[in-house]
Amino acid sequence: MMETRLESVPTLSALYGKALTHAIGARMPGGKRQQTLPAARHRVEPVSARPEHVRAFQALMGQPAGEFMPSGYQHVLAFPVAMSVLARDDFPLPLLGMIHLRNDVEDFSPVKVSEELSVTAWVENLKRHRSGTTVDAVVELENSTGLAWRGRSTYLAKGTYLPDSTEQAPASDAASDGVLPDYPTTVWTLGPDAGRRYAAISGDYNPIHLSGPSARLLGMRKPIAHGMYLASRMVAEAGPREWTPMRWTVDFHSPVPLPSKVFLALDVDRPGSEWEGANVTAWDPRRRRTHFTGRMESLG
């Protein structure tokens, strides 16, 4: 796989602009897309976080400030590099409008806020889905001790079918009428500005998360909460209080409209004083729909 070294972390606004240009070009007469994934990795180093930026993220998630970078913030730091692969000319799926289905994250070693990192991203697992085509964007963060963090995000290009993609079993319909917990252990009250507040920190100003008018441009009646805001807050609330090597996954079933109340059942596995994992279910109590399910487990 060919490695491309970027001079710096790209800006998301520039990448979204590039994706829009590609989308217009693909609709023009003679416009067409590749049918396979690019055999390329994008790498940037050194990459570092601004301490005040990390503190703002921790405050948004309800976490106290600390010396180690939260797992969700590491995604924020690395996401533009993954986006740069998704926005390549030879990427076969339309970036704009892709649906965020899942995250699978491994935290191997603690990353200090002050550390310099290297970020590498690539795409793999182009698969056929009943509603289109899915792809995994993989990102790895390395520090002076080696591989520290790996994140895999799965996206669906709805309505796009590629002949060379492999078959995949249909996704679960747990969002519609699955068995829900009897009662919540906590309730999140998300205001209409939840998407804008996350965008101010993440730099991801996707219109679908920002306001009613901008969301309607993308086919939604209301703005919806950003999936990584929900995932990061889940990890902040149900994860370990002290840094622990862990793996966490989240599967998104239905969007969280803004504003709204989200019921959560947090089942934390703490047989003694040590955190060992947690299961999380988030749902809409009025519509009886699951928003997302999550699982965390210690790797120690």
C-alpha positions in Angstrom: 0.0 0.0 0.0 1.5 3.3 -1.1 2.0 5.9 1.7 1.4 9.6 1.1 2.9 12.0 3.6 0.8 15.2 4.2 2.6 18.3 5.3 -0.1 19.1 7.9 -3.5 18.0 9.1 -6.0 19.2 6.4 -8.9 21.3 7.3 -12.4 19.7 7.2 -13.9 22.7 5.4 -11.4 22.3 2.5 -12.1 18.5 2.3 -15.9 19.0 2.3 -15.4 21.6 -0.6 -13.3 19.0 -2.5 -16.0 16.4 -1.9 -18.7 18.7 -3.3 -16.6 19.3 -6.4 -16.3 15.6 -6.9 -20.0 15.1 -6.4 -20.8 17.7 -9.1 -18.2 16.2 -11.5 -19.7 12.7 -11.1 -23.1 14.0 -12.2 -21.7 15.6 -15.3 -21.9 13.8 -18.7 -19.0 11.4 -18.8 -18.4 11.6 -15.1 -17.7 8.3 -13.4 -16.2 6.9 -10.3 -13.5 4.3 -9.6 -14.9 0.8 -8.6 -12.2 -0.1 -6.1 -10.7 1.4 -3.0 -7.4 3.3 -3.3 -4.4 1.3 -2.1 -3.0 4.3 -0.2 -2.3 5.4 3.3 -2.1 9.1 4.4 0.3 10.0 7.1 0.9 13.2 9.1 3.6 13.9 11.7 4.1 15.5 14.0 0.6 16.1 15.2 -0.2 17.7 18.5 -3.2 19.0 20.4 -3.8 22.4 21.9 -4.3 21.9 25.7 -7.1 24.5 25.8 -8.9 22.6 23.0 -8.7 19.3 24.9 -10.0 21.0 28.0 -13.0 22.4 26.1 -13.7 18.9 24.7 -13.6 17.4 28.2 -15.9 20.1 29.5 -18.4 19.4 26.7 -18.4 15.7 27.6 -18.7 16.4 31.4 -15.1 15.1 32.1 -12.6 16.7 34.4 -9.4 18.0 32.9 -6.5 15.6 33.0 -3.1 14.9 31.7 -4.3 12.2 29.2 -6.2 12.8 26.0 -9.7 11.3 26.0 -10.3 8.6 23.5 -13.0 10.6 21.7 -10.7 13.5 21.3 -8.1 11.4 19.6 -10.8 10.7 17.0 -11.3 14.5 16.6 -7.5 14.9 16.2 -7.2 12.2 13.6 -10.5 12.5 11.7 -9.3 15.0 9.1 -6.6 12.6 8.0 -9.2 9.9 7.5 -11.4 12.4 5.6 -8.5 13.2 3.3 -8.5 9.6 2.1 -12.3 9.6 1.7 -12.0 12.8 -0.3 -9.4 11.4 -2.8 -10.2 11.5 -6.5 -9.9 7.7 -6.7 -12.2 7.0 -3.7 -15.2 5.2 -5.3 -18.1 6.4 -3.0 -19.7 9.8 -2.7 -18.4 11.3 0.6 -21.3 13.8 1.0 -24.3 12.1 2.5 -22.5 9.0 3.8 -24.2 7.6 6.9 -22.2 6.8 10.1 -23.0 3.3 11.2 -20.4 2.1 13.6 -17.2 2.8 15.5 -14.7 0.2 16.9 -11.9 1.8 18.9 -8.9 0.4 20.8 -7.0 2.4 23.4 -3.6 0.6 23.8 -1.6 3.2 25.8 -2.2 6.6 27.4 -1.5 9.6 25.2 -0.6 12.8 27.1 -2.1 16.1 26.0 1.4 17.4 25.5 2.6 14.6 23.2 3.5 14.8 19.6 1.9 12.0 17.5 1.9 10.5 14.1 -1.4 9.8 12.4 -2.0 7.3 9.6 -5.3 6.6 7.9 -6.6 4.3 5.1 -9.8 2.7 3.9 -10.7 -1.0 3.6 -13.6 -3.5 3.6 -15.7 -2.3 0.7 -18.9 -4.3 1.2 -22.3 -4.6 -0.3 -25.2 -3.6 2.0 -28.9 -4.0 1.4 -29.1 -0.2 1.2 -25.9 0.5 -0.7 -22.2 0.1 0.0 -20.2 0.3 3.3 -16.6 1.1 3.9 -14.3 1.2 6.9 -12.0 4.2 7.5 -9.2 3.2 9.8 -6.9 5.5 11.7 -3.9 4.8 13.9 -2.1 7.2 16.3 1.4 6.4 17.4 3.4 8.1 20.1 7.0 7.5 21.4 6.0 4.1 22.8 4.4 2.8 19.5 0.8 2.2 18.5 -1.4 4.0 21.1 -4.9 4.2 19.5 -6.7 2.7 16.6 -10.2 3.7 15.4 -12.4 2.1 12.8 -15.4 4.0 11.5 -17.9 2.3 9.2 -19.9 4.4 6.8 -22.8 3.6 4.4 -23.1 5.2 1.0 -26.9 4.8 0.7 -28.1 4.0 -2.8 -24.6 3.4 -4.3 -23.9 -0.1 -5.4 -20.5 -1.2 -6.7 -20.1 -4.4 -8.7 -16.8 -5.3 -7.1 -17.9 -5.0 -3.5 -18.3 -8.2 -1.5 -21.6 -9.4 0.0 -22.5 -8.5 3.5 -25.5 -9.7 5.6 -28.3 -7.1 6.1 -27.9 -4.9 9.2 -30.1 -5.3 12.2 -33.4 -3.5 12.5 -33.1 -3.0 16.2 -33.9 0.6 15.8 -37.5 0.0 15.1 -38.9 -2.3 17.7 -36.2 -4.0 19.6 -36.5 -4.9 23.3 -35.7 -1.7 25.3 -34.6 -1.5 29.0 -37.4 -1.0 31.5 -36.0 2.3 32.8 -33.1 4.7 32.3 -30.1 5.1 34.6 -29.6 8.6 33.2 -31.2 11.0 30.8 -29.4 13.4 28.5 -31.2 16.7 27.6 -29.7 17.8 24.3 -30.5 21.4 23.2 -30.9 22.7 19.7 -27.3 23.9 19.8 -25.7 20.5 20.7 -24.5 20.0 17.1 -23.0 23.5 16.9 -21.2 23.1 20.2 -19.6 19.9 19.1 -18.7 21.4 15.7 -17.0 24.4 17.4 -14.5 21.9 19.0 -14.3 19.1 16.3 -14.2 21.4 13.3 -16.8 19.2 11.7 -19.4 21.7 10.5 -21.6 19.2 8.6 -24.8 21.1 7.9 -27.0 18.2 9.0 -25.9 18.8 12.6 -26.2 22.6 12.8 -29.7 24.0 12.3 -33.1 23.2 10.9 -32.6 25.1 7.6 -29.2 23.5 6.9 -30.4 20.0 7.9 -33.4 20.3 5.5 -31.0 20.9 2.7 -29.8 17.3 3.3 -33.3 15.8 3.7 -33.7 16.0 7.5 -36.6 17.8 9.1 -34.5 18.7 12.1 -30.7 18.8 12.8 -29.4 15.6 14.4 -26.7 15.0 17.0 -23.2 14.1 15.7 -22.5 10.4 16.2 -19.1 11.1 17.7 -20.5 13.5 20.2 -22.8 10.7 21.4 -20.1 8.1 21.3 -17.6 10.3 23.2 -20.1 11.2 25.8 -21.0 7.5 26.3 -17.3 6.7 26.9 -17.0 9.6 29.3 -19.9 8.5 31.4 -19.7 4.7 31.3 -15.9 4.3 30.9 -13.2 4.0 33.6 -12.5 7.0 35.9 -8.7 6.4 35.5 -7.0 5.7 32.2 -7.3 2.0 31.3 -6.5 0.1 28.1 -9.8 -0.7 26.5 -11.8 -1.4 23.5 -15.1 0.3 22.9 -17.7 -0.1 20.1 -20.9 1.8 19.2 -23.6 0.9 16.7 -25.9 3.7 15.5 -29.5 2.6 14.9 -31.5 5.8 14.5 -30.7 9.6 14.5 -31.1 11.8 17.6 -33.0 14.8 16.5 -32.2 18.1 18.2 -33.5 19.2 20.6 -34.5 16.0 22.5 -34.2 13.9 25.6 -32.2 10.7 25.3 -32.8 7.8 27.8 -29.7 5.7 28.6 -29.3 2.4 30.5 -25.6 2.1 31.7 -24.7 -1.3 32.9 -21.2 -0.9 34.3 -19.2 -4.1 35.1 -17.3 -3.3 38.3 -17.2 -6.5 40.4 -14.6 -5.0 42.8 -13.0 -1.6 42.7 -11.7 -2.2 39.1 -13.6 -1.2 36.1 -14.0 -4.1 33.6 -16.4 -2.8 31.1 -19.9 -1.6 30.4 -23.0 -2.0 28.1 -25.0 1.0 27.0 -28.4 1.4 25.4 -29.7 4.8 24.4 -33.3 5.2 23.2 -36.2 7.6 22.5 -38.8 6.9 25.1 -41.7 8.4 23.1 -41.1 6.7 19.8 -39.7 3.5 21.4 -36.7 3.5 19.1 -33.1 2.6 19.9 -30.7 5.4 19.1 -27.4 3.5 19.7 -25.9 0.6 21.6 -22.4 0.5 23.0 -20.0 -1.9 24.6 -16.8 -1.2 26.5 -14.3 -3.7 27.8 -10.9 -3.5 29.6 -7.9 -4.8 27.7 -5.9 -5.0 30.9 
